[in-house]
Amino acid sequence: MKEAPTTTPHAERLMKACSDLNIEIHPSQVDTLLRYLDQLSLWNKTYNLTAVRTIEAMLVQHIFDSLSVIKPLDAFLTQFRPTDRTILDVGSGAGLPGVVIAAMLPNTQVTCVDTVEKKTSFIRQMAGVLALPNLTAVHARIEQLAPKNVTLVISRAFASIADFISLAGKHVSNEGALVAMKGQYPSEELTSIETNSDWMFTKADTLNIPELNAHRCMIWIHRNKQS
């Protein structure tokens, strides 16, 4: 008979956060995310992967923040064939939100792209250490990559929406979407793309991050079929 897993304060907070976000999480996924958190904290001391220094802050500002997009992303991807459940995380840094997405959506292929080699090396290491076969990393500038034809391209504090479209739009399939994770609702940025006939803003989802008193939203942008 297996013993019940030991519950730690971080595990309890993680499960509570998922409950608040209405996300189902398996004990193995709790373990995966906490191992990732430990590795991120450990590597950060040497390689400076993130400006967030403490593991407590990383749990909220990185893990919980990334978890907030899981349900909307999964809802969007359900309309596609299993082979089309593909995500490109642009400017992924240490794998945020890409690693969290790969852990929570094992039936989705996630590729993290970043220009800093030590960060993509870390992500590749995590794919092995955390046994995430659906996670890969590419060290490159997004605009220099050949079109990837993925269903969804996501960015977290990567660039302005106009630049995001310009740099990453070519990688989105015809029925796919660009998703920008933002803080405050970016009214001015959205106004600036109204003259772009190729893409259009379709909706904004409010993100309520557990334990974080801050405004967050995710902006959805699709190809303008009338252009």
C-alpha positions as CSV (number, residue, x, y, z in Angstrom):
1,M,0.0,0.0,0.0
2,K,1.4,3.4,-1.0
3,E,2.0,6.0,1.6
4,A,0.2,9.3,1.1
5,P,2.5,12.0,-0.3
6,T,3.9,14.4,2.2
7,T,2.2,17.8,1.9
8,T,4.4,20.8,2.1
9,P,3.3,24.4,2.6
10,H,4.3,25.2,-1.1
11,A,2.3,22.2,-2.3
12,E,-0.8,23.3,-0.2
13,R,-0.5,26.8,-1.6
14,L,-0.2,25.4,-5.2
15,M,-3.2,23.2,-4.8
16,K,-5.2,26.1,-3.3
17,A,-4.2,28.4,-6.2
18,C,-5.3,25.8,-8.7
19,S,-8.6,25.4,-6.9
20,D,-9.1,29.2,-7.0
21,L,-8.3,29.2,-10.7
22,N,-10.7,26.2,-11.2
23,I,-7.9,24.0,-12.6
24,E,-7.6,20.3,-11.9
25,I,-4.1,19.3,-10.9
26,H,-2.8,15.8,-10.4
27,P,-0.4,15.1,-7.5
28,S,2.3,14.3,-10.1
29,Q,1.8,17.8,-11.6
30,V,2.2,19.4,-8.2
31,D,5.5,17.5,-7.8
32,T,6.6,18.6,-11.3
33,L,5.9,22.3,-10.7
34,L,7.5,22.3,-7.3
35,R,10.6,20.6,-8.7
36,Y,10.7,23.2,-11.4
37,L,10.4,25.9,-8.8
38,D,13.3,24.4,-6.8
39,Q,15.5,24.1,-10.0
40,L,14.7,27.7,-11.0
41,S,15.7,29.0,-7.6
42,L,18.9,26.9,-7.7
43,W,20.0,27.8,-11.2
44,N,19.1,31.5,-10.6
45,K,21.8,31.8,-8.0
46,T,24.4,31.1,-10.7
47,Y,22.9,32.0,-14.0
48,N,20.6,34.9,-13.2
49,L,17.6,33.6,-15.1
50,T,15.1,35.9,-13.4
51,A,15.1,39.1,-11.5
52,V,12.7,37.5,-8.9
53,R,15.1,36.3,-6.2
54,T,13.2,34.4,-3.6
55,I,11.4,31.1,-4.0
56,E,8.4,32.5,-2.2
57,A,8.1,35.3,-4.8
58,M,8.8,32.9,-7.7
59,L,5.9,30.7,-6.6
60,V,3.4,33.6,-6.9
61,Q,4.9,35.8,-9.6
62,H,6.0,33.0,-11.9
63,I,4.1,29.8,-11.1
64,F,0.7,31.2,-10.1
65,D,0.9,33.9,-12.8
66,S,1.6,31.2,-15.5
67,L,-1.2,28.9,-14.1
68,S,-3.7,31.7,-14.7
69,V,-3.7,31.2,-18.4
70,I,-4.1,27.4,-18.4
71,K,-7.9,27.2,-18.4
72,P,-8.4,29.8,-21.2
73,L,-5.7,28.2,-23.3
74,D,-7.1,24.7,-22.9
75,A,-10.6,26.0,-23.7
76,F,-9.3,27.5,-27.0
77,L,-7.3,24.4,-28.0
78,T,-10.2,21.9,-27.5
79,Q,-11.5,22.9,-30.9
80,F,-8.4,21.6,-32.6
81,R,-7.2,18.1,-33.5
82,P,-4.7,16.6,-31.0
83,T,-1.9,17.1,-33.6
84,D,-2.7,20.8,-33.8
85,R,-2.4,21.5,-30.1
86,T,0.8,23.4,-30.5
87,I,2.1,26.5,-28.6
88,L,5.1,28.7,-29.2
89,D,6.2,30.7,-26.1
90,V,8.1,33.8,-27.3
91,G,10.6,35.5,-25.1
92,S,10.1,32.6,-22.7
93,G,13.0,33.5,-20.4
94,A,13.4,30.6,-17.9
95,G,10.3,28.9,-19.4
96,L,7.5,31.1,-18.3
97,P,4.7,30.3,-19.0
98,G,6.0,27.6,-21.4
99,V,7.2,25.0,-18.8
100,V,4.1,25.5,-16.7
101,I,1.9,25.0,-19.8
102,A,3.8,21.9,-20.8
103,A,3.4,20.4,-17.3
104,M,-0.3,21.2,-17.0
105,L,-1.3,20.4,-20.6
106,P,0.6,17.2,-21.4
107,N,-1.4,16.7,-24.6
108,T,0.0,20.0,-26.0
109,Q,3.4,20.5,-27.7
110,V,5.1,23.6,-26.3
111,T,8.2,25.2,-27.8
112,C,10.0,28.0,-25.8
113,V,12.0,30.5,-27.8
114,D,14.5,32.9,-26.3
115,T,17.6,34.9,-27.4
116,V,19.5,34.0,-24.3
117,E,21.3,30.7,-24.6
118,K,21.6,30.0,-20.9
119,K,17.8,30.3,-20.5
120,T,17.0,27.9,-23.4
121,S,19.7,25.5,-22.0
122,F,17.8,25.6,-18.6
123,I,14.5,24.8,-20.3
124,R,16.0,21.9,-22.2
125,Q,17.4,20.6,-18.9
126,M,14.0,20.9,-17.3
127,A,12.4,19.0,-20.2
128,G,14.6,16.1,-19.2
129,V,14.6,16.4,-15.4
130,L,10.9,16.9,-15.2
131,A,10.1,14.2,-17.9
132,L,8.2,16.6,-20.2
133,P,8.5,15.1,-23.7
134,N,6.1,17.8,-25.0
135,L,8.5,20.6,-24.1
136,T,11.3,21.9,-26.3
137,A,13.4,25.0,-26.5
138,V,15.0,27.0,-29.3
139,H,17.8,29.5,-28.9
140,A,17.0,32.2,-31.6
141,R,15.4,35.5,-32.4
142,I,11.8,34.8,-33.2
143,E,11.8,36.9,-36.3
144,Q,14.7,34.9,-37.8
145,L,12.9,31.5,-37.4
146,A,11.2,29.9,-40.4
147,P,7.3,30.0,-40.0
148,K,6.3,27.4,-37.4
149,N,2.6,27.2,-38.3
150,V,1.5,26.7,-34.6
151,T,-2.0,27.1,-33.3
152,L,-1.1,29.6,-30.6
153,V,1.8,32.0,-29.9
154,I,1.9,33.4,-26.4
155,S,4.2,36.0,-24.8
156,R,4.6,37.2,-21.3
157,A,6.0,40.8,-21.0
158,F,7.8,40.2,-24.3
159,A,7.1,43.3,-26.4
160,S,4.4,45.8,-27.4
161,I,1.4,44.2,-29.1
162,A,2.3,45.8,-32.5
163,D,5.9,44.4,-32.2
164,F,4.5,41.0,-31.1
165,I,2.4,40.9,-34.2
166,S,5.2,42.0,-36.4
167,L,7.8,39.6,-35.0
168,A,5.7,36.5,-34.2
169,G,2.6,36.7,-36.4
170,K,4.1,34.7,-39.2
171,H,4.3,31.6,-36.9
172,V,0.5,31.4,-36.3
173,S,-1.6,29.0,-38.4
174,N,-4.6,30.5,-40.2
175,E,-7.1,29.5,-37.5
176,G,-4.7,30.2,-34.6
177,A,-4.2,33.1,-32.3
178,L,-1.6,35.4,-30.8
179,V,-2.0,35.8,-27.0
180,A,-0.3,38.5,-25.1
181,M,-0.1,38.4,-21.3
182,K,-0.2,41.9,-20.0
183,G,-0.6,43.9,-16.8
184,Q,-3.1,46.7,-17.1
185,Y,-5.5,46.6,-20.1
186,P,-3.3,48.0,-22.9
187,S,-5.7,50.4,-24.5
188,E,-3.1,52.5,-26.3
189,E,-1.4,49.4,-27.7
190,L,-4.6,48.0,-29.0
191,T,-5.5,51.3,-30.6
192,S,-2.2,51.2,-32.4
193,I,-3.1,48.0,-34.2
194,E,-6.5,49.1,-35.5
195,T,-4.9,50.3,-38.7
196,N,-3.3,46.9,-39.2
197,S,-5.6,45.2,-41.7
198,D,-4.0,41.7,-41.2
199,W,-4.8,41.3,-37.5
200,M,-7.6,42.2,-35.1
201,F,-8.1,42.3,-31.4
202,T,-10.9,39.8,-30.5
203,K,-11.1,39.7,-26.7
204,A,-9.4,40.2,-23.4
205,D,-9.6,37.8,-20.5
206,T,-9.1,39.1,-16.9
207,L,-6.6,37.1,-15.0
208,N,-6.9,36.9,-11.2
209,I,-3.6,35.7,-9.8
210,P,-3.9,33.9,-6.5
211,E,-2.0,35.7,-3.7
212,L,-1.1,38.6,-6.0
213,N,-2.8,42.0,-5.7
214,A,-2.2,43.2,-9.3
215,H,-4.0,43.7,-12.6
216,R,-3.4,41.0,-15.2
217,C,-5.1,40.2,-18.5
218,M,-4.5,38.2,-21.6
219,I,-5.2,39.8,-25.0
220,W,-6.4,37.6,-27.9
221,I,-5.5,38.6,-31.5
222,H,-6.6,36.8,-34.6
223,R,-6.1,37.2,-38.3
224,N,-8.6,39.6,-39.9
225,K,-10.4,37.3,-42.4
226,Q,-11.8,40.3,-44.2
227,S,-8.4,41.7,-45.1
